[in-house]
């Protein structure tokens, strides 16, 4: 009996915390299922994960190799290597004509590390933070794990699936919001906000005292019109970006934030305690990556071709409705003509057609059962093969 009591005590000590009870990021589960098919000899076309097929630009790789030859990879400042922060500030001048002081740049462990730092610095437990649906799932999950309340605001085709100031203020009137987070180009839709739409939304947030976070991780991957940075429109906005997407450096885990001056020191203290500093080798490579823009623009042209293949090919395969694919490398397709359960649809497409895509329920718990997200970040030949497989499966 004492042994049983001891086991019960040990078991109770090992119980997971309530804050860890967040949904899985479903795309990772799809990747695991695809890996099992590949381990059994199947050939899966990967359209589930937003990961470029290309590797990091050559200047980044060369800089990392040189740093390894030097032999010392030490800690850096918690805010990041000064020369990298200066290079990012220069990027804003060159790309957007926008002056951002290097002192306001914080290097992060990918955009994911940026979200954690931003949420901890800007919000208290219990604060309500607006996010759009469909939207990137970890927005909601990280907020929940940190004790905040994500407030889901639906978007529609009438606004090209962009959040409006009117919708934000309507949600704020129901119960006060402390913050709002938007992405443009957006994941999973690929839609973008015009300068006018973003300016109007930010003005509405400012009028109500709602703190504004702009996820700009897909900047550079814009096809319909140039992306606009929130850093250009307000020094009080917090901008999150990363080297993962445009620069093809997902596994390097390095990103950055542009933060309001008042938050620089609080975020520095958080970074000192949470991670000390961002991996030095990744920072060195990231600074050099800016010299690989010619390579990256060639890769972007490949995404544009992939986008064309899907926009022209999927309707012939039977998927005739999808959201405007303005940027990023995603196409969010309506599959309601075939199913009322996008999770089951994605599973069957993986098992029978060996095409991996992510069910919309990952991005939208309200209407996501009618949608599938396709990533077109891989090779054109794979996109063509995927269209052919889907057409054969659905006929």
C-alpha positions as YAML, in Angstrom:
chain: A
units: angstrom
residues:
- id: 1
  name: UNK
  ca: [0.00, 0.00, 0.00]
- id: 2
  name: UNK
  ca: [2.78, 2.53, 0.80]
- id: 3
  name: UNK
  ca: [4.28, 1.78, -2.62]
- id: 4
  name: UNK
  ca: [0.96, 2.56, -4.31]
- id: 5
  name: UNK
  ca: [0.69, 5.82, -2.38]
- id: 6
  name: UNK
  ca: [4.22, 6.77, -3.40]
- id: 7
  name: UNK
  ca: [3.44, 6.07, -7.05]
- id: 8
  name: UNK
  ca: [0.35, 8.27, -6.82]
- id: 9
  name: UNK
  ca: [2.43, 11.10, -5.36]
- id: 10
  name: UNK
  ca: [5.06, 10.78, -8.07]
- id: 11
  name: UNK
  ca: [2.37, 10.70, -10.76]
- id: 12
  name: UNK
  ca: [0.78, 13.85, -9.36]
- id: 13
  name: UNK
  ca: [4.15, 15.60, -9.46]
- id: 14
  name: UNK
  ca: [4.48, 14.73, -13.14]
- id: 15
  name: UNK
  ca: [1.09, 16.08, -14.21]
- id: 16
  name: UNK
  ca: [1.44, 18.65, -17.00]
- id: 17
  name: UNK
  ca: [0.49, 22.24, -16.26]
- id: 18
  name: UNK
  ca: [-2.79, 23.66, -17.49]
- id: 19
  name: UNK
  ca: [-0.97, 26.26, -19.57]
- id: 20
  name: UNK
  ca: [0.69, 23.48, -21.57]
- id: 21
  name: UNK
  ca: [-2.71, 22.19, -22.69]
- id: 22
  name: UNK
  ca: [-2.66, 23.88, -26.08]
- id: 23
  name: UNK
  ca: [-3.65, 22.23, -29.37]
- id: 24
  name: UNK
  ca: [-0.88, 20.76, -31.51]
- id: 25
  name: UNK
  ca: [0.39, 22.72, -34.49]
- id: 26
  name: UNK
  ca: [-1.33, 20.38, -36.94]
- id: 27
  name: UNK
  ca: [1.10, 20.92, -39.81]
- id: 28
  name: UNK
  ca: [3.74, 19.13, -37.74]
- id: 29
  name: UNK
  ca: [1.41, 16.14, -37.32]
- id: 30
  name: UNK
  ca: [0.84, 16.07, -41.10]
- id: 31
  name: UNK
  ca: [4.61, 16.08, -41.62]
- id: 32
  name: UNK
  ca: [4.94, 13.10, -39.26]
- id: 33
  name: UNK
  ca: [2.24, 11.17, -41.14]
- id: 34
  name: UNK
  ca: [3.96, 11.95, -44.45]
- id: 35
  name: UNK
  ca: [7.26, 10.71, -43.02]
- id: 36
  name: UNK
  ca: [5.68, 7.36, -42.17]
- id: 37
  name: UNK
  ca: [4.54, 6.95, -45.78]
- id: 38
  name: UNK
  ca: [8.01, 7.84, -47.02]
- id: 39
  name: UNK
  ca: [9.61, 5.40, -44.59]
- id: 40
  name: UNK
  ca: [7.47, 2.69, -46.19]
- id: 41
  name: UNK
  ca: [8.75, 3.63, -49.66]
- id: 42
  name: UNK
  ca: [6.07, 6.11, -50.77]
- id: 43
  name: UNK
  ca: [6.82, 9.37, -52.58]
- id: 44
  name: UNK
  ca: [5.02, 12.27, -50.92]
- id: 45
  name: UNK
  ca: [4.78, 15.75, -52.40]
- id: 46
  name: UNK
  ca: [5.14, 18.10, -49.46]
- id: 47
  name: UNK
  ca: [2.72, 21.02, -49.60]
- id: 48
  name: UNK
  ca: [1.94, 21.04, -45.88]
- id: 49
  name: UNK
  ca: [4.82, 23.03, -44.44]
- id: 50
  name: UNK
  ca: [5.86, 26.58, -45.20]
- id: 51
  name: UNK
  ca: [9.47, 25.70, -45.80]
- id: 52
  name: UNK
  ca: [11.38, 26.78, -48.91]
- id: 53
  name: UNK
  ca: [12.90, 24.01, -51.03]
- id: 54
  name: UNK
  ca: [16.01, 26.16, -51.50]
- id: 55
  name: UNK
  ca: [18.74, 26.55, -48.91]
- id: 56
  name: UNK
  ca: [20.25, 29.66, -47.39]
- id: 57
  name: UNK
  ca: [21.94, 32.15, -49.75]
- id: 58
  name: UNK
  ca: [25.56, 31.44, -50.52]
- id: 59
  name: UNK
  ca: [26.94, 34.52, -48.71]
- id: 60
  name: UNK
  ca: [25.24, 33.31, -45.52]
- id: 61
  name: UNK
  ca: [26.74, 29.84, -45.83]
- id: 62
  name: UNK
  ca: [30.20, 31.25, -46.60]
- id: 63
  name: UNK
  ca: [30.04, 33.56, -43.58]
- id: 64
  name: UNK
  ca: [29.02, 30.69, -41.30]
- id: 65
  name: UNK
  ca: [31.84, 28.49, -42.62]
- id: 66
  name: UNK
  ca: [34.37, 31.26, -42.03]
- id: 67
  name: UNK
  ca: [33.11, 31.74, -38.49]
- id: 68
  name: UNK
  ca: [33.45, 28.02, -37.78]
- id: 69
  name: UNK
  ca: [37.00, 28.06, -39.09]
- id: 70
  name: UNK
  ca: [37.77, 30.85, -36.64]
- id: 71
  name: UNK
  ca: [36.83, 28.41, -33.90]
- id: 72
  name: UNK
  ca: [35.10, 30.67, -31.36]
- id: 73
  name: UNK
  ca: [31.33, 30.98, -31.26]
- id: 74
  name: UNK
  ca: [30.64, 33.03, -28.14]
- id: 75
  name: UNK
  ca: [27.57, 34.64, -26.61]
- id: 76
  name: UNK
  ca: [26.50, 37.92, -28.14]
- id: 77
  name: UNK
  ca: [24.60, 40.85, -26.70]
- id: 78
  name: UNK
  ca: [21.07, 39.81, -25.74]
- id: 79
  name: UNK
  ca: [19.75, 42.30, -28.30]
- id: 80
  name: UNK
  ca: [21.92, 40.84, -31.07]
- id: 81
  name: UNK
  ca: [25.22, 41.49, -32.81]
- id: 82
  name: UNK
  ca: [25.43, 45.29, -33.31]
- id: 83
  name: UNK
  ca: [26.48, 45.02, -36.96]
- id: 84
  name: UNK
  ca: [23.47, 42.78, -37.71]
- id: 85
  name: UNK
  ca: [21.11, 45.25, -36.04]
- id: 86
  name: UNK
  ca: [22.65, 48.04, -38.10]
- id: 87
  name: UNK
  ca: [22.27, 45.98, -41.28]
- id: 88
  name: UNK
  ca: [18.60, 45.34, -40.54]
- id: 89
  name: UNK
  ca: [18.06, 49.06, -39.99]
- id: 90
  name: UNK
  ca: [19.72, 49.69, -43.37]
- id: 91
  name: UNK
  ca: [17.32, 47.14, -44.88]
- id: 92
  name: UNK
  ca: [14.39, 49.33, -43.80]
- id: 93
  name: UNK
  ca: [15.97, 52.39, -45.45]
- id: 94
  name: UNK
  ca: [16.70, 50.54, -48.69]
- id: 95
  name: UNK
  ca: [13.47, 48.54, -48.96]
- id: 96
  name: UNK
  ca: [10.82, 50.83, -47.50]
- id: 97
  name: UNK
  ca: [12.46, 54.27, -47.41]
- id: 98
  name: UNK
  ca: [11.86, 54.10, -43.67]
- id: 99
  name: UNK
  ca: [14.29, 55.23, -40.96]
- id: 100
  name: UNK
  ca: [14.50, 52.81, -38.03]
- id: 101
  name: UNK
  ca: [17.17, 53.30, -35.38]
- id: 102
  name: UNK
  ca: [19.39, 50.22, -34.88]
- id: 103
  name: UNK
  ca: [18.74, 50.65, -31.14]
- id: 104
  name: UNK
  ca: [15.12, 49.59, -31.77]
- id: 105
  name: UNK
  ca: [16.12, 46.34, -33.51]
- id: 106
  name: UNK
  ca: [16.08, 43.15, -31.42]
- id: 107
  name: UNK
  ca: [17.42, 39.91, -32.91]
- id: 108
  name: UNK
  ca: [15.27, 36.90, -31.97]
- id: 109
  name: UNK
  ca: [15.21, 33.12, -32.20]
- id: 110
  name: UNK
  ca: [13.08, 33.13, -35.33]
- id: 111
  name: UNK
  ca: [9.72, 34.87, -35.38]
- id: 112
  name: UNK
  ca: [8.51, 32.36, -32.76]
- id: 113
  name: UNK
  ca: [10.96, 33.75, -30.22]
- id: 114
  name: UNK
  ca: [9.78, 37.21, -31.22]
- id: 115
  name: UNK
  ca: [6.15, 36.40, -30.44]
- id: 116
  name: UNK
  ca: [7.05, 35.12, -26.98]
- id: 117
  name: UNK
  ca: [9.14, 38.19, -26.16]
- id: 118
  name: UNK
  ca: [6.52, 40.57, -27.57]
- id: 119
  name: UNK
  ca: [3.62, 38.99, -25.71]
- id: 120
  name: UNK
  ca: [5.54, 38.88, -22.41]
- id: 121
  name: UNK
  ca: [6.63, 42.51, -22.76]
- id: 122
  name: UNK
  ca: [3.27, 43.92, -23.88]
- id: 123
  name: UNK
  ca: [0.58, 41.93, -22.07]
- id: 124
  name: UNK
  ca: [-0.40, 40.69, -18.63]
- id: 125
  name: UNK
  ca: [-2.07, 37.34, -17.90]
- id: 126
  name: UNK
  ca: [-5.75, 37.68, -18.70]
- id: 127
  name: UNK
  ca: [-5.28, 40.40, -21.34]
- id: 128
  name: UNK
  ca: [-7.42, 39.98, -24.44]
- id: 129
  name: UNK
  ca: [-5.53, 40.09, -27.74]
- id: 130
  name: UNK
  ca: [-7.31, 40.08, -31.11]
- id: 131
  name: UNK
  ca: [-6.18, 37.78, -33.91]
- id: 132
  name: UNK
  ca: [-7.91, 37.03, -37.19]
- id: 133
  name: UNK
  ca: [-9.25, 33.74, -38.43]
- id: 134
  name: UNK
  ca: [-8.12, 32.16, -40.57]
- id: 135
  name: UNK
  ca: [-4.70, 32.81, -39.08]
- id: 136
  name: UNK
  ca: [-1.41, 31.29, -37.97]
- id: 137
  name: UNK
  ca: [-2.26, 28.83, -35.12]
- id: 138
  name: UNK
  ca: [0.70, 29.56, -32.80]
- id: 139
  name: UNK
  ca: [-0.56, 33.14, -32.39]
- id: 140
  name: UNK
  ca: [-3.48, 31.72, -30.41]
- id: 141
  name: UNK
  ca: [-1.54, 28.91, -28.78]
- id: 142
  name: UNK
  ca: [1.36, 31.02, -27.50]
- id: 143
  name: UNK
  ca: [-1.02, 33.64, -26.13]
- id: 144
  name: UNK
  ca: [-2.96, 30.91, -24.34]
- id: 145
  name: UNK
  ca: [0.18, 29.32, -22.88]
- id: 146
  name: UNK
  ca: [1.21, 32.73, -21.52]
- id: 147
  name: UNK
  ca: [-2.14, 33.21, -19.84]
- id: 148
  name: UNK
  ca: [-3.61, 35.70, -22.29]
- id: 149
  name: UNK
  ca: [-6.94, 35.34, -24.08]
- id: 150
  name: UNK
  ca: [-6.86, 35.24, -27.89]
- id: 151
  name: UNK
  ca: [-9.96, 36.91, -29.32]
- id: 152
  name: UNK
  ca: [-10.88, 35.50, -32.71]
- id: 153
  name: UNK
  ca: [-12.21, 37.97, -35.27]
- id: 154
  name: UNK
  ca: [-13.58, 36.49, -38.47]
- id: 155
  name: UNK
  ca: [-12.61, 37.96, -41.83]
- id: 156
  name: UNK
  ca: [-14.41, 37.65, -45.13]
- id: 157
  name: UNK
  ca: [-14.02, 38.04, -48.86]
- id: 158
  name: UNK
  ca: [-15.65, 41.47, -48.64]
- id: 159
  name: UNK
  ca: [-12.43, 42.83, -47.12]
- id: 160
  name: UNK
  ca: [-10.14, 40.40, -48.94]
- id: 161
  name: UNK
  ca: [-9.78, 38.57, -45.60]
- id: 162
  name: UNK
  ca: [-8.11, 41.56, -43.95]
- id: 163
  name: UNK
  ca: [-9.09, 42.84, -40.52]
- id: 164
  name: UNK
  ca: [-10.79, 46.24, -40.61]
- id: 165
  name: UNK
  ca: [-10.79, 48.99, -38.04]
- id: 166
  name: UNK
  ca: [-14.56, 48.69, -37.75]
- id: 167
  name: UNK
  ca: [-14.37, 45.00, -36.90]
- id: 168
  name: UNK
  ca: [-11.57, 45.61, -34.39]
- id: 169
  name: UNK
  ca: [-13.48, 48.37, -32.60]
- id: 170
  name: UNK
  ca: [-16.66, 46.29, -32.58]
- id: 171
  name: UNK
  ca: [-14.81, 43.51, -30.76]
- id: 172
  name: UNK
  ca: [-13.28, 46.08, -28.40]
- id: 173
  name: UNK
  ca: [-16.71, 47.44, -27.50]
- id: 174
  name: UNK
  ca: [-17.92, 43.95, -26.53]
- id: 175
  name: UNK
  ca: [-15.02, 43.56, -24.09]
- id: 176
  name: UNK
  ca: [-11.85, 45.68, -23.99]
- id: 177
  name: UNK
  ca: [-8.87, 44.51, -26.02]
- id: 178
  name: UNK
  ca: [-5.29, 45.13, -24.96]
- id: 179
  name: UNK
  ca: [-3.68, 44.25, -28.30]
- id: 180
  name: UNK
  ca: [-4.13, 43.11, -31.89]
- id: 181
  name: UNK
  ca: [-1.87, 41.02, -34.12]
- id: 182
  name: UNK
  ca: [-2.09, 40.95, -37.91]
- id: 183
  name: UNK
  ca: [0.03, 39.44, -40.68]
- id: 184
  name: UNK
  ca: [0.45, 40.69, -44.25]
- id: 185
  name: UNK
  ca: [1.15, 38.72, -46.40]
- id: 186
  name: UNK
  ca: [-0.94, 36.39, -44.29]
- id: 187
  name: UNK
  ca: [-0.66, 32.74, -43.38]
- id: 188
  name: UNK
  ca: [-2.63, 30.67, -44.45]
- id: 189
  name: UNK
  ca: [-4.39, 32.84, -47.01]
- id: 190
  name: UNK
  ca: [-1.55, 34.62, -48.80]
- id: 191
  name: UNK
  ca: [-3.68, 37.78, -48.83]
- id: 192
  name: UNK
  ca: [-2.14, 41.21, -48.25]
- id: 193
  name: UNK
  ca: [-3.25, 44.51, -46.78]
- id: 194
  name: UNK
  ca: [-2.93, 47.66, -48.86]
- id: 195
  name: UNK
  ca: [-1.27, 50.74, -47.39]
- id: 196
  name: UNK
  ca: [-4.70, 52.31, -46.93]
- id: 197
  name: UNK
  ca: [-6.15, 49.24, -45.19]
- id: 198
  name: UNK
  ca: [-3.18, 48.88, -42.84]
- id: 199
  name: UNK
  ca: [-3.10, 52.60, -42.04]
- id: 200
  name: UNK
  ca: [-6.83, 52.61, -41.29]
- id: 201
  name: UNK
  ca: [-6.56, 49.57, -39.01]
- id: 202
  name: UNK
  ca: [-3.59, 51.02, -37.12]
- id: 203
  name: UNK
  ca: [-5.39, 54.34, -36.67]
- id: 204
  name: UNK
  ca: [-8.42, 52.53, -35.24]
- id: 205
  name: UNK
  ca: [-6.21, 50.56, -32.83]
- id: 206
  name: UNK
  ca: [-4.42, 53.72, -31.75]
- id: 207
  name: UNK
  ca: [-7.71, 55.56, -31.13]
- id: 208
  name: UNK
  ca: [-8.79, 52.83, -28.71]
- id: 209
  name: UNK
  ca: [-5.41, 52.36, -27.02]
- id: 210
  name: UNK
  ca: [-4.99, 48.88, -28.51]
- id: 211
  name: UNK
  ca: [-1.35, 47.83, -28.90]
- id: 212
  name: UNK
  ca: [-0.43, 46.81, -32.43]
- id: 213
  name: UNK
  ca: [1.79, 43.90, -33.54]
- id: 214
  name: UNK
  ca: [2.57, 43.34, -37.22]
- id: 215
  name: UNK
  ca: [3.81, 39.93, -38.38]
- id: 216
  name: UNK
  ca: [5.87, 40.65, -41.51]
- id: 217
  name: UNK
  ca: [7.64, 37.31, -41.87]
- id: 218
  name: UNK
  ca: [6.54, 36.97, -45.53]
- id: 219
  name: UNK
  ca: [7.70, 40.41, -46.60]
- id: 220
  name: UNK
  ca: [9.69, 40.19, -49.80]
- id: 221
  name: UNK
  ca: [7.32, 37.49, -51.08]
- id: 222
  name: UNK
  ca: [4.73, 39.85, -52.56]
- id: 223
  name: UNK
  ca: [3.27, 39.47, -56.04]
- id: 224
  name: UNK
  ca: [0.15, 41.66, -56.24]
- id: 225
  name: UNK
  ca: [1.69, 44.87, -54.87]
- id: 226
  name: UNK
  ca: [4.60, 45.85, -52.58]
- id: 227
  name: UNK
  ca: [4.16, 45.01, -48.92]
- id: 228
  name: UNK
  ca: [3.97, 47.91, -46.44]
- id: 229
  name: UNK
  ca: [5.71, 47.77, -43.08]
- id: 230
  name: UNK
  ca: [3.96, 48.97, -39.96]
- id: 231
  name: UNK
  ca: [7.32, 50.42, -38.86]
- id: 232
  name: UNK
  ca: [6.84, 53.09, -41.53]
- id: 233
  name: UNK
  ca: [3.40, 54.04, -40.23]
- id: 234
  name: UNK
  ca: [3.95, 54.25, -36.46]
- id: 235
  name: UNK
  ca: [6.91, 54.12, -34.05]
- id: 236
  name: UNK
  ca: [4.55, 52.56, -31.51]
- id: 237
  name: UNK
  ca: [3.88, 49.44, -33.60]
- id: 238
  name: UNK
  ca: [5.89, 46.32, -32.83]
- id: 239
  name: UNK
  ca: [7.07, 44.54, -35.99]
- id: 240
  name: UNK
  ca: [8.15, 40.90, -36.14]
- id: 241
  name: UNK
  ca: [10.11, 39.46, -39.07]
- id: 242
  name: UNK
  ca: [12.44, 36.55, -39.78]
- id: 243
  name: UNK
  ca: [15.11, 35.21, -42.10]
- id: 244
  name: UNK
  ca: [13.14, 31.96, -42.44]
- id: 245
  name: UNK
  ca: [10.95, 32.62, -45.47]
- id: 246
  name: UNK
  ca: [12.37, 35.12, -47.98]
- id: 247
  name: UNK
  ca: [15.96, 34.21, -47.08]
- id: 248
  name: UNK
  ca: [15.24, 30.43, -46.90]
- id: 249
  name: UNK
  ca: [16.80, 30.04, -43.44]
- id: 250
  name: UNK
  ca: [14.11, 28.17, -41.51]
- id: 251
  name: UNK
  ca: [16.37, 25.89, -39.48]
- id: 252
  name: UNK
  ca: [18.82, 28.66, -38.62]
- id: 253
  name: UNK
  ca: [16.17, 30.04, -36.24]
- id: 254
  name: UNK
  ca: [16.96, 33.73, -36.49]
- id: 255
  name: UNK
  ca: [14.59, 36.65, -36.82]
- id: 256
  name: UNK
  ca: [14.16, 40.20, -35.59]
- id: 257
  name: UNK
  ca: [11.78, 42.74, -34.13]
- id: 258
  name: UNK
  ca: [11.41, 46.48, -34.50]
- id: 259
  name: UNK
  ca: [10.16, 47.59, -31.11]
- id: 260
  name: UNK
  ca: [8.95, 50.86, -29.58]
- id: 261
  name: UNK
  ca: [11.76, 52.54, -27.65]
- id: 262
  name: UNK
  ca: [10.06, 52.05, -24.31]
- id: 263
  name: UNK
  ca: [10.09, 48.25, -24.78]
- id: 264
  name: UNK
  ca: [13.75, 47.80, -25.75]
- id: 265
  name: UNK
  ca: [15.08, 47.40, -22.21]
- id: 266
  name: UNK
  ca: [12.21, 45.16, -20.96]
- id: 267
  name: UNK
  ca: [12.67, 42.88, -23.97]
- id: 268
  name: UNK
  ca: [16.43, 42.87, -23.44]
- id: 269
  name: UNK
  ca: [15.91, 41.72, -19.84]
- id: 270
  name: UNK
  ca: [13.54, 38.98, -20.97]
- id: 271
  name: UNK
  ca: [15.97, 37.75, -23.65]
- id: 272
  name: UNK
  ca: [18.85, 37.75, -21.16]
- id: 273
  name: UNK
  ca: [16.91, 35.41, -18.91]
- id: 274
  name: UNK
  ca: [15.10, 33.24, -21.46]
- id: 275
  name: UNK
  ca: [17.93, 32.51, -23.89]
- id: 276
  name: UNK
  ca: [20.93, 34.74, -23.03]
- id: 277
  name: UNK
  ca: [21.36, 35.44, -26.74]
- id: 278
  name: UNK
  ca: [20.36, 34.20, -30.18]
- id: 279
  name: UNK
  ca: [22.76, 31.58, -31.66]
- id: 280
  name: UNK
  ca: [25.83, 33.48, -32.79]
- id: 281
  name: UNK
  ca: [26.47, 31.42, -35.93]
- id: 282
  name: UNK
  ca: [22.95, 32.11, -37.15]
- id: 283
  name: UNK
  ca: [23.36, 35.83, -36.56]
- id: 284
  name: UNK
  ca: [26.61, 35.90, -38.53]
- id: 285
  name: UNK
  ca: [24.95, 34.06, -41.41]
- id: 286
  name: UNK
  ca: [21.89, 36.33, -41.26]
- id: 287
  name: UNK
  ca: [23.93, 39.48, -41.66]
- id: 288
  name: UNK
  ca: [25.61, 38.05, -44.75]
- id: 289
  name: UNK
  ca: [22.26, 36.85, -46.15]
- id: 290
  name: UNK
  ca: [21.40, 40.41, -47.18]
- id: 291
  name: UNK
  ca: [24.16, 40.12, -49.80]
- id: 292
  name: UNK
  ca: [22.31, 37.19, -51.39]
- id: 293
  name: UNK
  ca: [19.32, 39.17, -52.64]
- id: 294
  name: UNK
  ca: [19.92, 38.20, -56.28]
- id: 295
  name: UNK
  ca: [19.64, 34.51, -55.34]
- id: 296
  name: UNK
  ca: [16.52, 35.18, -53.30]
- id: 297
  name: UNK
  ca: [14.81, 37.10, -56.10]
- id: 298
  name: UNK
  ca: [15.40, 34.15, -58.43]
- id: 299
  name: UNK
  ca: [13.78, 31.85, -55.87]
- id: 300
  name: UNK
  ca: [10.86, 34.28, -55.57]
- id: 301
  name: UNK
  ca: [10.34, 34.05, -59.34]
- id: 302
  name: UNK
  ca: [10.10, 30.29, -58.86]
- id: 303
  name: UNK
  ca: [7.33, 30.79, -56.30]
- id: 304
  name: UNK
  ca: [5.50, 32.98, -58.78]
- id: 305
  name: UNK
  ca: [5.66, 30.17, -61.34]
- id: 306
  name: UNK
  ca: [4.42, 27.67, -58.74]
- id: 307
  name: UNK
  ca: [1.57, 30.04, -57.92]
- id: 308
  name: UNK
  ca: [0.63, 30.17, -61.61]
- id: 309
  name: UNK
  ca: [0.68, 26.37, -61.87]
- id: 310
  name: UNK
  ca: [-1.73, 26.00, -58.95]
- id: 311
  name: UNK
  ca: [-4.04, 28.86, -59.89]
- id: 312
  name: UNK
  ca: [-4.40, 27.43, -63.39]
- id: 313
  name: UNK
  ca: [-4.20, 23.73, -62.51]
- id: 314
  name: UNK
  ca: [-6.29, 23.25, -59.38]
- id: 315
  name: UNK
  ca: [-9.56, 24.43, -60.99]
- id: 316
  name: UNK
  ca: [-9.05, 21.81, -63.69]
- id: 317
  name: UNK
  ca: [-8.55, 19.25, -60.91]
- id: 318
  name: UNK
  ca: [-11.85, 20.28, -59.30]
- id: 319
  name: UNK
  ca: [-10.74, 22.84, -56.68]
- id: 320
  name: UNK
  ca: [-12.23, 25.96, -58.21]
- id: 321
  name: UNK
  ca: [-12.41, 28.36, -55.26]
- id: 322
  name: UNK
  ca: [-9.52, 29.82, -53.30]
- id: 323
  name: UNK
  ca: [-8.57, 33.10, -51.68]
- id: 324
  name: UNK
  ca: [-6.47, 35.73, -53.49]
- id: 325
  name: UNK
  ca: [-2.85, 34.60, -53.36]
- id: 326
  name: UNK
  ca: [-1.24, 38.05, -53.15]
- id: 327
  name: UNK
  ca: [1.95, 36.97, -51.41]
- id: 328
  name: UNK
  ca: [3.77, 34.42, -49.23]
- id: 329
  name: UNK
  ca: [3.69, 30.92, -50.78]
- id: 330
  name: UNK
  ca: [0.28, 29.60, -49.80]
- id: 331
  name: UNK
  ca: [-3.00, 28.93, -51.50]
- id: 332
  name: UNK
  ca: [-6.05, 28.52, -49.25]
- id: 333
  name: UNK
  ca: [-8.54, 26.39, -51.17]
- id: 334
  name: UNK
  ca: [-12.24, 25.83, -50.51]
- id: 335
  name: UNK
  ca: [-12.94, 22.07, -50.48]
- id: 336
  name: UNK
  ca: [-16.57, 22.28, -49.30]
- id: 337
  name: UNK
  ca: [-17.78, 20.81, -52.60]
- id: 338
  name: UNK
  ca: [-16.07, 17.55, -51.61]
- id: 339
  name: UNK
  ca: [-16.20, 17.41, -47.82]
- id: 340
  name: UNK
  ca: [-17.39, 18.97, -44.59]
- id: 341
  name: UNK
  ca: [-14.26, 17.73, -42.82]
- id: 342
  name: UNK
  ca: [-10.99, 19.14, -44.15]
- id: 343
  name: UNK
  ca: [-9.02, 17.06, -41.65]
- id: 344
  name: UNK
  ca: [-10.41, 13.82, -43.12]
- id: 345
  name: UNK
  ca: [-9.96, 15.24, -46.63]
- id: 346
  name: UNK
  ca: [-6.29, 16.00, -45.98]
- id: 347
  name: UNK
  ca: [-5.71, 12.54, -44.50]
- id: 348
  name: UNK
  ca: [-7.30, 10.82, -47.48]
- id: 349
  name: UNK
  ca: [-5.40, 12.99, -49.97]
- id: 350
  name: UNK
  ca: [-2.17, 12.05, -48.20]
- id: 351
  name: UNK
  ca: [-2.96, 8.33, -48.06]
- id: 352
  name: UNK
  ca: [-4.36, 7.96, -51.60]
- id: 353
  name: UNK
  ca: [-2.66, 10.71, -53.63]
- id: 354
  name: UNK
  ca: [0.48, 11.08, -51.51]
- id: 355
  name: UNK
  ca: [0.04, 14.86, -51.48]
- id: 356
  name: UNK
  ca: [0.50, 16.42, -48.05]
- id: 357
  name: UNK
  ca: [-1.44, 19.60, -47.26]
- id: 358
  name: UNK
  ca: [-2.73, 21.17, -44.06]
- id: 359
  name: UNK
  ca: [-6.41, 21.11, -43.09]
- id: 360
  name: UNK
  ca: [-8.01, 24.50, -42.53]
- id: 361
  name: UNK
  ca: [-9.11, 23.56, -39.01]
- id: 362
  name: UNK
  ca: [-5.52, 24.25, -37.98]
- id: 363
  name: UNK
  ca: [-5.96, 27.89, -38.97]
- id: 364
  name: UNK
  ca: [-9.64, 28.51, -38.38]
- id: 365
  name: UNK
  ca: [-11.63, 26.66, -35.71]
- id: 366
  name: UNK
  ca: [-14.82, 28.33, -36.98]
- id: 367
  name: UNK
  ca: [-14.91, 27.71, -40.74]
- id: 368
  name: UNK
  ca: [-11.69, 25.76, -41.31]
- id: 369
  name: UNK
  ca: [-13.43, 22.46, -42.04]
- id: 370
  name: UNK
  ca: [-14.16, 23.85, -45.51]
- id: 371
  name: UNK
  ca: [-10.56, 24.72, -46.43]
- id: 372
  name: UNK
  ca: [-7.14, 23.22, -47.18]
- id: 373
  name: UNK
  ca: [-3.85, 25.13, -47.21]
- id: 374
  name: UNK
  ca: [-1.37, 24.27, -49.96]
- id: 375
  name: UNK
  ca: [2.21, 25.52, -49.68]
- id: 376
  name: UNK
  ca: [3.90, 26.12, -53.03]
- id: 377
  name: UNK
  ca: [7.41, 26.70, -51.67]
- id: 378
  name: UNK
  ca: [8.92, 23.71, -53.45]
- id: 379
  name: UNK
  ca: [9.86, 22.95, -57.08]
- id: 380
  name: UNK
  ca: [7.68, 23.61, -60.11]
- id: 381
  name: UNK
  ca: [7.84, 19.97, -61.21]
- id: 382
  name: UNK
  ca: [6.42, 18.95, -57.83]
- id: 383
  name: UNK
  ca: [3.57, 21.44, -58.19]
- id: 384
  name: UNK
  ca: [2.70, 20.01, -61.60]
- id: 385
  name: UNK
  ca: [2.81, 16.47, -60.25]
- id: 386
  name: UNK
  ca: [0.65, 17.47, -57.27]
- id: 387
  name: UNK
  ca: [-2.02, 18.92, -59.55]
- id: 388
  name: UNK
  ca: [-2.02, 15.75, -61.63]
- id: 389
  name: UNK
  ca: [-2.29, 13.50, -58.55]
- id: 390
  name: UNK
  ca: [-5.12, 15.55, -57.04]
- id: 391
  name: UNK
  ca: [-7.01, 15.56, -60.34]
- id: 392
  name: UNK
  ca: [-6.68, 11.77, -60.63]
- id: 393
  name: UNK
  ca: [-7.79, 11.27, -57.02]
- id: 394
  name: UNK
  ca: [-10.81, 13.57, -57.22]
- id: 395
  name: UNK
  ca: [-12.18, 12.42, -60.56]
...
